[in-house]
Amino acid sequence: MTVDSKVRQSSPAVRSKRLGSLRRRLNMDWQLYLIILLPLIWLIVFQYIPMYGAQIAFRKFQATKGIVGSDWVGLANFAKFFQSYNFKKVIVNTLAVSFYDLIVGFPFPIILALLLNNCLRPRFKKITQIVTYMPYFISTVVMVGMIIQFTSPKVGIINFARQAMGLSAIDFMAIPGYFRHIYVWTNIWQGSGWNAIIYLSALAAIDPGLHEAAMIDGASRWKRMIHVDIPGIFPTITVLLILRAGQIMNVGFEKMFLMQNPLNLDASEIISTYVYKQGLAAAAPDFSYASSIGLFNSVINLILICTVNYVSNKLSETSLW
């Protein structure tokens, strides 16, 4: 760009023309901008402004001195976490549950959506959709209560069935080895139907002409599912996988915390529950230490989502940015 062109673009006439164009767009589409404004305000107030408090992780926070007045300690809080006895346990538990849930739970909504999309009986399809959607609307507290009741060694239906077969009762919630399986498979039962909705929407957008062409070529329903449906929703699968990878370290706090007990703590203590106990539930809460753990968790998630997005862009040319 030459110097003359830069001068012309910065002239008062050009600036006035741009402002006039902006005013026209605002007058024409002010309803759309108003709709965007509300979530934008929410994003700024609840997501960006709290970032100011992230500096607590680098200070020895004292409420009487405030955030800025508290002593700066640098990376001391992070070093304390890395050297703590619980560091390995919470990291291993968080990653183990997250990857287990990702590997086992991610394909289930896809499979369910493909099966529902290819179902030939509309009535059966509607009933199945309702039955699979309903568990999603059960609150986490009620869900955990159901899990505890079903797995109880005294009144649990699972142990009743075991005893009917001549087997001894097991207190599943007291054995760390069962905890991850219970957490992940109840997640699958509760969320697969709801998560399948987005894949059903993607399947509905596939050109029917592709199926007609495949049928003319003699492709069976199974082959059309493999060669038409799956490639058609593959971009959606990729985007959701990238977003899911960015939440690897964010295991659901509420359900995990409610399922915890002193006997299964070796398998159920994760980063989010550990942060809660250190920052709020402890007799002498350490806000700086808890904030440093939470910030470390967020940085890991950021690195993961950027890495998966980069790999996806290179391999399939589908990415978030």
Buried (B, 14 or more C-beta within 10 A) or exposed (E): EEEEEEEEEEEEEEEEEEEEEEEEEEEEEEEEEEEEEEEEEEEEEEEEEEEEEBBBBBBBBEEEEEBEEBEEBEEBBBEBBEEBEBBEBBBBBBBBBBEBBBEBBBEBBBEBBBEBBBBEEEEEBEEBBEEBBEBBEEEBEEBBEEBBEBBBBEEBEBBEEBEEEEEEBBBBBBBBEBBBEBBBBBBBBBBBBBBBBBBBEBBEEBEEEBBEEBBEEEBEEEEBBEEBBBEBBEBBBBBBBBEBBBBBBBBBBBBBBBBBEEBBBEBBBBBBBBBBBBBEEEEEBBBBBBBBBBBBBEEBBEEBBBEBBEEBBEEEEBBBE
